[in-house]
């Protein structure tokens, strides 16, 4: 199974996504905000939402989230579901990306 991102606990990671509408056209996110969240749908175990960032030009639909080494160190090593959630300028909330990430345990230094 392909994952949207694979990384090790304790690494800084940037996950980028391009948001498009149902016709494949870049979604204009001007005035909106984005958050990223990981969790497990089956057990309803979810991590805290982390604020993301709109790309340099919000009309292109580019969004990203930067996970610091502290953020990734706190995520248990396993496969997780993840979502990018956009709140538009009208306050409407929409999941714009749904997928999986794989977090791996970093081996300890000798």
C-alpha positions as protocol buffer text, in pm:
chain_id: "A"
residue {
  index: 1
  type: UNK
  ca { x: 0 y: 0 z: 0 }
}
residue {
  index: 2
  type: UNK
  ca { x: 135 y: 344 z: -91 }
}
residue {
  index: 3
  type: UNK
  ca { x: 133 y: 605 z: 185 }
}
residue {
  index: 4
  type: UNK
  ca { x: 108 y: 982 z: 142 }
}
residue {
  index: 5
  type: UNK
  ca { x: 415 y: 1014 z: 366 }
}
residue {
  index: 6
  type: UNK
  ca { x: 658 y: 784 z: 544 }
}
residue {
  index: 7
  type: UNK
  ca { x: 884 y: 924 z: 814 }
}
residue {
  index: 8
  type: UNK
  ca { x: 1068 y: 842 z: 1135 }
}
residue {
  index: 9
  type: UNK
  ca { x: 980 y: 960 z: 1484 }
}
residue {
  index: 10
  type: UNK
  ca { x: 1193 y: 1263 z: 1571 }
}
residue {
  index: 11
  type: UNK
  ca { x: 1235 y: 1387 z: 1212 }
}
residue {
  index: 12
  type: UNK
  ca { x: 1115 y: 1723 z: 1081 }
}
residue {
  index: 13
  type: UNK
  ca { x: 870 y: 1653 z: 798 }
}
residue {
  index: 14
  type: UNK
  ca { x: 681 y: 1867 z: 547 }
}
residue {
  index: 15
  type: UNK
  ca { x: 369 y: 1718 z: 383 }
}
residue {
  index: 16
  type: UNK
  ca { x: 245 y: 1904 z: 75 }
}
residue {
  index: 17
  type: UNK
  ca { x: -93 y: 1867 z: -93 }
}
residue {
  index: 18
  type: UNK
  ca { x: -258 y: 2037 z: -391 }
}
residue {
  index: 19
  type: UNK
  ca { x: -632 y: 2081 z: -344 }
}
residue {
  index: 20
  type: UNK
  ca { x: -851 y: 2055 z: -653 }
}
residue {
  index: 21
  type: UNK
  ca { x: -1227 y: 2060 z: -704 }
}
residue {
  index: 22
  type: UNK
  ca { x: -1428 y: 1772 z: -855 }
}
residue {
  index: 23
  type: UNK
  ca { x: -1332 y: 1891 z: -1205 }
}
residue {
  index: 24
  type: UNK
  ca { x: -960 y: 1879 z: -1125 }
}
residue {
  index: 25
  type: UNK
  ca { x: -923 y: 2259 z: -1112 }
}
residue {
  index: 26
  type: UNK
  ca { x: -711 y: 2413 z: -835 }
}
residue {
  index: 27
  type: UNK
  ca { x: -934 y: 2523 z: -546 }
}
residue {
  index: 28
  type: UNK
  ca { x: -903 y: 2890 z: -448 }
}
residue {
  index: 29
  type: UNK
  ca { x: -828 y: 2893 z: -73 }
}
residue {
  index: 30
  type: UNK
  ca { x: -798 y: 3272 z: -37 }
}
residue {
  index: 31
  type: UNK
  ca { x: -894 y: 3378 z: 317 }
}
residue {
  index: 32
  type: UNK
  ca { x: -904 y: 3021 z: 444 }
}
residue {
  index: 33
  type: UNK
  ca { x: -700 y: 2819 z: 692 }
}
residue {
  index: 34
  type: UNK
  ca { x: -582 y: 2461 z: 702 }
}
residue {
  index: 35
  type: UNK
  ca { x: -521 y: 2203 z: 974 }
}
residue {
  index: 36
  type: UNK
  ca { x: -374 y: 1852 z: 963 }
}
residue {
  index: 37
  type: UNK
  ca { x: -478 y: 1566 z: 1184 }
}
residue {
  index: 38
  type: UNK
  ca { x: -379 y: 1202 z: 1218 }
}
residue {
  index: 39
  type: UNK
  ca { x: -569 y: 927 z: 1387 }
}
residue {
  index: 40
  type: UNK
  ca { x: -722 y: 586 z: 1363 }
}
residue {
  index: 41
  type: UNK
  ca { x: -1078 y: 567 z: 1235 }
}
residue {
  index: 42
  type: UNK
  ca { x: -1146 y: 220 z: 1378 }
}
residue {
  index: 43
  type: UNK
  ca { x: -1043 y: 290 z: 1738 }
}
residue {
  index: 44
  type: UNK
  ca { x: -1135 y: 660 z: 1725 }
}
residue {
  index: 45
  type: UNK
  ca { x: -788 y: 743 z: 1856 }
}
residue {
  index: 46
  type: UNK
  ca { x: -684 y: 1084 z: 1724 }
}
residue {
  index: 47
  type: UNK
  ca { x: -382 y: 1311 z: 1765 }
}
residue {
  index: 48
  type: UNK
  ca { x: -410 y: 1684 z: 1815 }
}
residue {
  index: 49
  type: UNK
  ca { x: -471 y: 1897 z: 1507 }
}
residue {
  index: 50
  type: UNK
  ca { x: -165 y: 2084 z: 1381 }
}
residue {
  index: 51
  type: UNK
  ca { x: -205 y: 2410 z: 1191 }
}
residue {
  index: 52
  type: UNK
  ca { x: -94 y: 2395 z: 830 }
}
residue {
  index: 53
  type: UNK
  ca { x: -11 y: 2668 z: 583 }
}
residue {
  index: 54
  type: UNK
  ca { x: -153 y: 2787 z: 256 }
}
residue {
  index: 55
  type: UNK
  ca { x: 90 y: 2799 z: -35 }
}
residue {
  index: 56
  type: UNK
  ca { x: 245 y: 3128 z: -148 }
}
residue {
  index: 57
  type: UNK
  ca { x: -50 y: 3190 z: -382 }
}
residue {
  index: 58
  type: UNK
  ca { x: -374 y: 3064 z: -223 }
}
residue {
  index: 59
  type: UNK
  ca { x: -548 y: 3055 z: -560 }
}
residue {
  index: 60
  type: UNK
  ca { x: -330 y: 2754 z: -658 }
}
residue {
  index: 61
  type: UNK
  ca { x: -478 y: 2524 z: -391 }
}
residue {
  index: 62
  type: UNK
  ca { x: -132 y: 2440 z: -251 }
}
residue {
  index: 63
  type: UNK
  ca { x: -127 y: 2360 z: 121 }
}
residue {
  index: 64
  type: UNK
  ca { x: 133 y: 2210 z: 351 }
}
residue {
  index: 65
  type: UNK
  ca { x: 196 y: 2115 z: 710 }
}
residue {
  index: 66
  type: UNK
  ca { x: 535 y: 2120 z: 879 }
}
residue {
  index: 67
  type: UNK
  ca { x: 575 y: 1866 z: 1157 }
}
residue {
  index: 68
  type: UNK
  ca { x: 862 y: 1950 z: 1390 }
}
residue {
  index: 69
  type: UNK
  ca { x: 1089 y: 1685 z: 1537 }
}
residue {
  index: 70
  type: UNK
  ca { x: 892 y: 1725 z: 1862 }
}
residue {
  index: 71
  type: UNK
  ca { x: 562 y: 1667 z: 1675 }
}
residue {
  index: 72
  type: UNK
  ca { x: 682 y: 1349 z: 1504 }
}
residue {
  index: 73
  type: UNK
  ca { x: 851 y: 1213 z: 1818 }
}
residue {
  index: 74
  type: UNK
  ca { x: 508 y: 1219 z: 1986 }
}
residue {
  index: 75
  type: UNK
  ca { x: 336 y: 1014 z: 1712 }
}
residue {
  index: 76
  type: UNK
  ca { x: 342 y: 640 z: 1792 }
}
residue {
  index: 77
  type: UNK
  ca { x: 519 y: 430 z: 1527 }
}
residue {
  index: 78
  type: UNK
  ca { x: 258 y: 263 z: 1303 }
}
residue {
  index: 79
  type: UNK
  ca { x: 31 y: 331 z: 1008 }
}
residue {
  index: 80
  type: UNK
  ca { x: -218 y: 614 z: 1065 }
}
residue {
  index: 81
  type: UNK
  ca { x: -505 y: 773 z: 877 }
}
residue {
  index: 82
  type: UNK
  ca { x: -456 y: 1145 z: 817 }
}
residue {
  index: 83
  type: UNK
  ca { x: -661 y: 1436 z: 689 }
}
residue {
  index: 84
  type: UNK
  ca { x: -610 y: 1792 z: 573 }
}
residue {
  index: 85
  type: UNK
  ca { x: -905 y: 2004 z: 685 }
}
residue {
  index: 86
  type: UNK
  ca { x: -970 y: 2343 z: 526 }
}
residue {
  index: 87
  type: UNK
  ca { x: -1187 y: 2616 z: 676 }
}
residue {
  index: 88
  type: UNK
  ca { x: -1280 y: 2860 z: 400 }
}
residue {
  index: 89
  type: UNK
  ca { x: -1336 y: 3234 z: 433 }
}
residue {
  index: 90
  type: UNK
  ca { x: -1708 y: 3172 z: 503 }
}
residue {
  index: 91
  type: UNK
  ca { x: -1625 y: 2939 z: 796 }
}
residue {
  index: 92
  type: UNK
  ca { x: -1726 y: 2623 z: 607 }
}
residue {
  index: 93
  type: UNK
  ca { x: -1515 y: 2318 z: 697 }
}
residue {
  index: 94
  type: UNK
  ca { x: -1416 y: 2052 z: 445 }
}
residue {
  index: 95
  type: UNK
  ca { x: -1183 y: 1752 z: 448 }
}
residue {
  index: 96
  type: UNK
  ca { x: -977 y: 1804 z: 132 }
}
residue {
  index: 97
  type: UNK
  ca { x: -735 y: 1514 z: 162 }
}
residue {
  index: 98
  type: UNK
  ca { x: -779 y: 1178 z: 328 }
}
residue {
  index: 99
  type: UNK
  ca { x: -503 y: 916 z: 324 }
}
residue {
  index: 100
  type: UNK
  ca { x: -244 y: 727 z: 525 }
}
residue {
  index: 101
  type: UNK
  ca { x: 97 y: 796 z: 672 }
}
residue {
  index: 102
  type: UNK
  ca { x: 353 y: 548 z: 803 }
}
residue {
  index: 103
  type: UNK
  ca { x: 553 y: 649 z: 1108 }
}
residue {
  index: 104
  type: UNK
  ca { x: 863 y: 443 z: 1181 }
}
residue {
  index: 105
  type: UNK
  ca { x: 1060 y: 411 z: 1501 }
}
residue {
  index: 106
  type: UNK
  ca { x: 1410 y: 556 z: 1483 }
}
residue {
  index: 107
  type: UNK
  ca { x: 1672 y: 311 z: 1609 }
}
residue {
  index: 108
  type: UNK
  ca { x: 1858 y: 437 z: 1916 }
}
residue {
  index: 109
  type: UNK
  ca { x: 2213 y: 562 z: 1878 }
}
residue {
  index: 110
  type: UNK
  ca { x: 2474 y: 310 z: 1992 }
}
